[in-house]
């Protein structure tokens, strides 16, 4: 299971900065399905698109797991295409170590 924290900011948004957490499982060669933790009934992609964000930061603590890092970089690429209309800055931060359950 890969866990990513997603934070975003939007200039002039009355809602202020946004935050959500995503998880995905590796599925062999198939694309992962990213699921939001705690956002029942409201899609995380729609939340990002509706926010017209200017910056998105993906943060993950994965240790030396290259496969998990590839999943996170794939998520960043997906967001680059999904949010192409507003062209936000998308940053990926890999923290050292592995988060313990």
Secondary structure by P-SEA (a helix, b strand, c coil): cbbbbbbbcccccccccccbbbbbccccccbbbbbbcccccccaaaaaaaacccbbbbbbbccccaaaaaaaaaaaaaaaaaacccccbbbbbbbcccccc
